[in-house]
Amino acid sequence: MAISTSEIREHMKVVGSDGQHVGTVDRVEGDRIKLTKSDPAAGGQHHYIDLSEVAKIKGGEVCLSAKADEAKQRF
């Protein structure tokens, strides 16, 4: 089942498949999620996650198919 971008909202938490924090949604840009640069995990820079990496939206969080450390290595 594909994730609808309308389900992804500003300020939602983004977590890895291990439940660990990856970032906070700034907005959706095309086929990527732009993360806020103000998030402590961002190091003061915007990072992007491909929508194809989103496994599900659950409990107001964007859950990725990869573990948090793996997702952060792609930044």
C-alpha positions in Angstrom: 0.0 0.0 0.0 1.4 3.4 -1.0 1.6 6.2 1.5 -0.4 9.2 0.6 1.6 12.5 0.9 -1.6 14.1 2.4 -1.1 11.9 5.5 2.3 13.5 6.2 2.0 16.7 8.1 4.4 19.4 9.2 6.0 18.7 12.6 5.4 15.0 12.6 8.1 12.9 14.1 10.1 10.6 11.7 11.3 7.4 13.3 13.2 4.4 12.1 11.9 0.8 12.1 13.6 0.5 15.5 11.5 3.3 16.9 14.4 5.6 17.2 14.1 9.3 16.3 15.3 10.3 12.8 13.9 13.9 12.5 10.9 16.1 12.2 8.9 16.8 9.0 9.3 20.3 7.6 7.2 19.5 4.4 6.9 17.1 1.5 8.7 18.2 -1.6 7.9 16.1 -4.7 8.8 12.5 -3.8 10.8 13.4 -0.7 10.2 14.5 2.9 12.2 17.5 3.9 13.2 17.4 7.6 13.5 20.5 9.7 17.0 21.9 10.3 16.0 22.9 13.8 15.7 19.3 15.0 18.5 18.3 17.3 19.3 15.3 15.0 19.7 17.5 12.0 22.9 19.3 12.9 21.5 22.6 11.6 20.9 21.4 8.1 17.9 20.2 6.1 17.9 16.5 5.2 15.7 14.6 2.9 14.1 11.2 3.0 12.6 9.5 -0.1 8.9 8.7 0.2 9.8 5.1 -0.9 11.5 4.7 2.5 8.3 5.3 4.4 6.8 2.1 5.7 3.7 3.5 7.3 2.1 6.4 9.2 1.2 5.3 12.7 0.3 7.2 15.8 1.1 10.5 14.2 4.6 9.4 13.3 6.2 8.7 10.0 7.7 5.2 10.3 10.6 4.3 8.0 11.4 0.8 6.7 15.1 1.2 7.7 16.5 1.6 11.2 17.2 5.2 12.3 21.0 4.8 12.0 20.7 3.4 8.4 18.3 6.3 7.4 20.7 8.9 8.9 23.6 7.5 6.9 21.7 8.4 3.7 21.6 12.1 4.6 
